[in-house]
Amino acid sequence: MSDAIKACHAQETAACCCVDVGTIMDNSDCTAAYSQTFADRAAAEAMLATLTEKARQVESDPCEIESRITPEGEGVRLDAGFTFACQAETLIFQLGLR
């Protein structure tokens, strides 16, 4: 067993060198953050609508969404936070944005 795995107390099986998922996903991080600058408010609101729809497709319980659109330079900045019921949903949402 490597020192890195010993340090986090992972349960590793000798057969396949797999790590217990509970070691990686412990429901301590259920929030995904998004921040980007857009040319105008309409573009930022369209992106927020898209992100909200994606979050609704993933959620098991209602996802808490907080957003703010603020002027920045010659455009606007969209800052949004998505808090899901569990870390797996957060990860699925983040992977869906790639």
Biotite code that builds the C-alpha atoms (Angstrom):
import biotite.structure as struc

atoms = struc.array([
    struc.Atom([0.000, 0.000, 0.000], chain_id="A", res_id=1, res_name="MET", atom_name="CA", element="C"),
    struc.Atom([1.437, 3.393, -0.956], chain_id="A", res_id=2, res_name="SER", atom_name="CA", element="C"),
    struc.Atom([2.058, 6.152, 1.594], chain_id="A", res_id=3, res_name="ASP", atom_name="CA", element="C"),
    struc.Atom([-0.518, 8.399, -0.129], chain_id="A", res_id=4, res_name="ALA", atom_name="CA", element="C"),
    struc.Atom([-3.229, 5.806, 0.300], chain_id="A", res_id=5, res_name="ILE", atom_name="CA", element="C"),
    struc.Atom([-2.194, 5.109, 3.895], chain_id="A", res_id=6, res_name="LYS", atom_name="CA", element="C"),
    struc.Atom([-2.406, 8.821, 4.661], chain_id="A", res_id=7, res_name="ALA", atom_name="CA", element="C"),
    struc.Atom([-6.097, 9.010, 3.796], chain_id="A", res_id=8, res_name="CYS", atom_name="CA", element="C"),
    struc.Atom([-6.983, 5.607, 5.262], chain_id="A", res_id=9, res_name="HIS", atom_name="CA", element="C"),
    struc.Atom([-8.386, 4.233, 2.012], chain_id="A", res_id=10, res_name="ALA", atom_name="CA", element="C"),
    struc.Atom([-9.616, 0.676, 1.869], chain_id="A", res_id=11, res_name="GLN", atom_name="CA", element="C"),
    struc.Atom([-7.736, -0.916, -1.022], chain_id="A", res_id=12, res_name="GLU", atom_name="CA", element="C"),
    struc.Atom([-8.313, -4.439, -2.313], chain_id="A", res_id=13, res_name="THR", atom_name="CA", element="C"),
    struc.Atom([-5.264, -6.476, -3.227], chain_id="A", res_id=14, res_name="ALA", atom_name="CA", element="C"),
    struc.Atom([-6.952, -7.976, -6.300], chain_id="A", res_id=15, res_name="ALA", atom_name="CA", element="C"),
    struc.Atom([-7.459, -4.847, -8.374], chain_id="A", res_id=16, res_name="CYS", atom_name="CA", element="C"),
    struc.Atom([-5.850, -1.957, -6.446], chain_id="A", res_id=17, res_name="CYS", atom_name="CA", element="C"),
    struc.Atom([-9.242, -0.252, -6.212], chain_id="A", res_id=18, res_name="CYS", atom_name="CA", element="C"),
    struc.Atom([-10.008, 2.446, -3.657], chain_id="A", res_id=19, res_name="VAL", atom_name="CA", element="C"),
    struc.Atom([-13.299, 2.577, -1.782], chain_id="A", res_id=20, res_name="ASP", atom_name="CA", element="C"),
    struc.Atom([-15.518, 5.307, -3.293], chain_id="A", res_id=21, res_name="VAL", atom_name="CA", element="C"),
    struc.Atom([-16.342, 6.552, 0.219], chain_id="A", res_id=22, res_name="GLY", atom_name="CA", element="C"),
    struc.Atom([-12.733, 7.663, 0.540], chain_id="A", res_id=23, res_name="THR", atom_name="CA", element="C"),
    struc.Atom([-13.059, 9.980, -2.454], chain_id="A", res_id=24, res_name="ILE", atom_name="CA", element="C"),
    struc.Atom([-16.731, 11.005, -2.254], chain_id="A", res_id=25, res_name="MET", atom_name="CA", element="C"),
    struc.Atom([-17.704, 11.643, 1.351], chain_id="A", res_id=26, res_name="ASP", atom_name="CA", element="C"),
    struc.Atom([-20.529, 14.174, 0.695], chain_id="A", res_id=27, res_name="ASN", atom_name="CA", element="C"),
    struc.Atom([-18.387, 16.988, 2.084], chain_id="A", res_id=28, res_name="SER", atom_name="CA", element="C"),
    struc.Atom([-18.465, 18.974, -1.198], chain_id="A", res_id=29, res_name="ASP", atom_name="CA", element="C"),
    struc.Atom([-21.973, 19.258, -2.637], chain_id="A", res_id=30, res_name="CYS", atom_name="CA", element="C"),
    struc.Atom([-21.586, 22.684, -4.265], chain_id="A", res_id=31, res_name="THR", atom_name="CA", element="C"),
    struc.Atom([-20.484, 23.473, -7.810], chain_id="A", res_id=32, res_name="ALA", atom_name="CA", element="C"),
    struc.Atom([-19.449, 27.034, -8.671], chain_id="A", res_id=33, res_name="ALA", atom_name="CA", element="C"),
    struc.Atom([-19.629, 28.708, -12.076], chain_id="A", res_id=34, res_name="TYR", atom_name="CA", element="C"),
    struc.Atom([-18.192, 32.099, -13.047], chain_id="A", res_id=35, res_name="SER", atom_name="CA", element="C"),
    struc.Atom([-17.814, 33.629, -16.491], chain_id="A", res_id=36, res_name="GLN", atom_name="CA", element="C"),
    struc.Atom([-17.907, 37.011, -18.219], chain_id="A", res_id=37, res_name="THR", atom_name="CA", element="C"),
    struc.Atom([-20.417, 37.644, -21.023], chain_id="A", res_id=38, res_name="PHE", atom_name="CA", element="C"),
    struc.Atom([-20.882, 40.464, -23.527], chain_id="A", res_id=39, res_name="ALA", atom_name="CA", element="C"),
    struc.Atom([-24.320, 41.379, -22.166], chain_id="A", res_id=40, res_name="ASP", atom_name="CA", element="C"),
    struc.Atom([-26.934, 40.523, -19.550], chain_id="A", res_id=41, res_name="ARG", atom_name="CA", element="C"),
    struc.Atom([-29.069, 38.541, -22.033], chain_id="A", res_id=42, res_name="ALA", atom_name="CA", element="C"),
    struc.Atom([-26.189, 36.139, -22.746], chain_id="A", res_id=43, res_name="ALA", atom_name="CA", element="C"),
    struc.Atom([-25.514, 35.695, -19.019], chain_id="A", res_id=44, res_name="ALA", atom_name="CA", element="C"),
    struc.Atom([-29.198, 35.016, -18.322], chain_id="A", res_id=45, res_name="GLU", atom_name="CA", element="C"),
    struc.Atom([-29.328, 32.494, -21.182], chain_id="A", res_id=46, res_name="ALA", atom_name="CA", element="C"),
    struc.Atom([-26.351, 30.641, -19.708], chain_id="A", res_id=47, res_name="MET", atom_name="CA", element="C"),
    struc.Atom([-27.937, 30.695, -16.245], chain_id="A", res_id=48, res_name="LEU", atom_name="CA", element="C"),
    struc.Atom([-31.106, 29.174, -17.735], chain_id="A", res_id=49, res_name="ALA", atom_name="CA", element="C"),
    struc.Atom([-29.030, 26.435, -19.402], chain_id="A", res_id=50, res_name="THR", atom_name="CA", element="C"),
    struc.Atom([-27.132, 25.696, -16.189], chain_id="A", res_id=51, res_name="LEU", atom_name="CA", element="C"),
    struc.Atom([-30.375, 25.634, -14.198], chain_id="A", res_id=52, res_name="THR", atom_name="CA", element="C"),
    struc.Atom([-31.904, 23.140, -16.622], chain_id="A", res_id=53, res_name="GLU", atom_name="CA", element="C"),
    struc.Atom([-28.823, 20.903, -16.370], chain_id="A", res_id=54, res_name="LYS", atom_name="CA", element="C"),
    struc.Atom([-28.977, 21.061, -12.560], chain_id="A", res_id=55, res_name="ALA", atom_name="CA", element="C"),
    struc.Atom([-32.670, 20.124, -12.584], chain_id="A", res_id=56, res_name="ARG", atom_name="CA", element="C"),
    struc.Atom([-31.892, 17.071, -14.742], chain_id="A", res_id=57, res_name="GLN", atom_name="CA", element="C"),
    struc.Atom([-29.359, 15.828, -12.154], chain_id="A", res_id=58, res_name="VAL", atom_name="CA", element="C"),
    struc.Atom([-31.032, 16.673, -8.843], chain_id="A", res_id=59, res_name="GLU", atom_name="CA", element="C"),
    struc.Atom([-32.776, 14.098, -6.649], chain_id="A", res_id=60, res_name="SER", atom_name="CA", element="C"),
    struc.Atom([-33.921, 16.759, -4.174], chain_id="A", res_id=61, res_name="ASP", atom_name="CA", element="C"),
    struc.Atom([-34.254, 20.398, -5.249], chain_id="A", res_id=62, res_name="PRO", atom_name="CA", element="C"),
    struc.Atom([-30.859, 21.921, -6.026], chain_id="A", res_id=63, res_name="CYS", atom_name="CA", element="C"),
    struc.Atom([-30.288, 25.257, -4.296], chain_id="A", res_id=64, res_name="GLU", atom_name="CA", element="C"),
    struc.Atom([-29.178, 27.791, -6.911], chain_id="A", res_id=65, res_name="ILE", atom_name="CA", element="C"),
    struc.Atom([-27.717, 31.171, -6.041], chain_id="A", res_id=66, res_name="GLU", atom_name="CA", element="C"),
    struc.Atom([-26.690, 33.537, -8.816], chain_id="A", res_id=67, res_name="SER", atom_name="CA", element="C"),
    struc.Atom([-25.488, 37.073, -9.318], chain_id="A", res_id=68, res_name="ARG", atom_name="CA", element="C"),
    struc.Atom([-24.961, 39.050, -12.523], chain_id="A", res_id=69, res_name="ILE", atom_name="CA", element="C"),
    struc.Atom([-22.729, 42.108, -12.090], chain_id="A", res_id=70, res_name="THR", atom_name="CA", element="C"),
    struc.Atom([-21.237, 44.648, -14.512], chain_id="A", res_id=71, res_name="PRO", atom_name="CA", element="C"),
    struc.Atom([-17.587, 43.993, -15.337], chain_id="A", res_id=72, res_name="GLU", atom_name="CA", element="C"),
    struc.Atom([-15.613, 46.029, -17.832], chain_id="A", res_id=73, res_name="GLY", atom_name="CA", element="C"),
    struc.Atom([-17.625, 46.180, -21.043], chain_id="A", res_id=74, res_name="GLU", atom_name="CA", element="C"),
    struc.Atom([-19.715, 43.128, -20.155], chain_id="A", res_id=75, res_name="GLY", atom_name="CA", element="C"),
    struc.Atom([-21.245, 41.341, -17.196], chain_id="A", res_id=76, res_name="VAL", atom_name="CA", element="C"),
    struc.Atom([-20.068, 38.535, -14.932], chain_id="A", res_id=77, res_name="ARG", atom_name="CA", element="C"),
    struc.Atom([-22.284, 35.606, -14.009], chain_id="A", res_id=78, res_name="LEU", atom_name="CA", element="C"),
    struc.Atom([-21.429, 33.982, -10.684], chain_id="A", res_id=79, res_name="ASP", atom_name="CA", element="C"),
    struc.Atom([-23.572, 30.992, -9.731], chain_id="A", res_id=80, res_name="ALA", atom_name="CA", element="C"),
    struc.Atom([-23.495, 28.315, -7.055], chain_id="A", res_id=81, res_name="GLY", atom_name="CA", element="C"),
    struc.Atom([-25.366, 25.011, -7.262], chain_id="A", res_id=82, res_name="PHE", atom_name="CA", element="C"),
    struc.Atom([-25.792, 23.057, -4.028], chain_id="A", res_id=83, res_name="THR", atom_name="CA", element="C"),
    struc.Atom([-26.968, 19.486, -4.556], chain_id="A", res_id=84, res_name="PHE", atom_name="CA", element="C"),
    struc.Atom([-28.280, 16.886, -2.109], chain_id="A", res_id=85, res_name="ALA", atom_name="CA", element="C"),
    struc.Atom([-25.160, 14.753, -2.505], chain_id="A", res_id=86, res_name="CYS", atom_name="CA", element="C"),
    struc.Atom([-21.639, 14.916, -3.891], chain_id="A", res_id=87, res_name="GLN", atom_name="CA", element="C"),
    struc.Atom([-22.382, 12.412, -6.678], chain_id="A", res_id=88, res_name="ALA", atom_name="CA", element="C"),
    struc.Atom([-24.950, 14.806, -8.164], chain_id="A", res_id=89, res_name="GLU", atom_name="CA", element="C"),
    struc.Atom([-22.422, 17.640, -7.969], chain_id="A", res_id=90, res_name="THR", atom_name="CA", element="C"),
    struc.Atom([-19.870, 15.545, -9.831], chain_id="A", res_id=91, res_name="LEU", atom_name="CA", element="C"),
    struc.Atom([-22.392, 14.491, -12.496], chain_id="A", res_id=92, res_name="ILE", atom_name="CA", element="C"),
    struc.Atom([-23.384, 18.142, -13.002], chain_id="A", res_id=93, res_name="PHE", atom_name="CA", element="C"),
    struc.Atom([-19.752, 19.258, -13.317], chain_id="A", res_id=94, res_name="GLN", atom_name="CA", element="C"),
    struc.Atom([-18.907, 16.484, -15.766], chain_id="A", res_id=95, res_name="LEU", atom_name="CA", element="C"),
    struc.Atom([-21.982, 17.408, -17.835], chain_id="A", res_id=96, res_name="GLY", atom_name="CA", element="C"),
    struc.Atom([-20.558, 20.902, -18.327], chain_id="A", res_id=97, res_name="LEU", atom_name="CA", element="C"),
    struc.Atom([-17.391, 19.630, -20.024], chain_id="A", res_id=98, res_name="ARG", atom_name="CA", element="C"),
])
